[in-house]
């Protein structure tokens, strides 16, 4: 075992110690030929170069969406599986990413960003920005199909599922897909799903690559309309403004906005 003489951290190999020492010295010997940005390791430079080349070698097996880094793919897959491994100790709300959990925790301890109009306080500046659109009426994200406008990009993404028919939340046991994670949660507590789970629990062994839901334990926080309504042709759905927007609003509150996801992943 090798030890850093500055911080006394123990490092497994001499090569790793050499890389570690660059934290203290500030040395970044690997530079990007395109933008000149420098990095401590070659692997980080390789990942960074994908920003310029557009290379996305990691693809989702479910929807074939591609990503630059394996960590991005790991986070993305949680959309399909519904996995939210990071839980709040205070309210037990769960999140797909650690950074979003850390942001959430601030709502329990501090809200430093206040609205000058209604004095409502928020844990992050981005939440305040979205809130201000309520007062000024700004809806910068428009649907190209029906021209409905929304305050956040995430609301627009959820809305578009009514047009495209995309159902990204899959029950891998029953092979049924849903528009929202809340739909999947309700399905997992339905009598049909529990019966199927009971009949297969002694014969099915989940692999590491399979999201096998612990039946009956999903926390349902959103009352939604009946499944048969969601199975209608999405282009023929009567999208009454208040009902749809309330569903989207509650769904976004249950998920973490995709606007924030991109800032969580380091090149």
Secondary structure, DSSP 8 states (H G I E B T S, - for coil): -EE-TTT--EESSHHHHHHHHHHHH----EE-TTT--EESSHHHHHHHHHHHH----EE-TTT--EESSHHHHHHHHHHHH----EE-TTT--EESSHHHHHHHHHHHH---EE-TTT--EESSHHHHHHHHHHHH----EE-TTT--EESSHHHHHHHHHHHH----EEETTTTEEESSHHHHHHHHTSHHHHHHHHHHTTT----TTS----TT----------HHHHTS-GGG----HHHHHHHHHHHHHHS--HHHHHHHS--
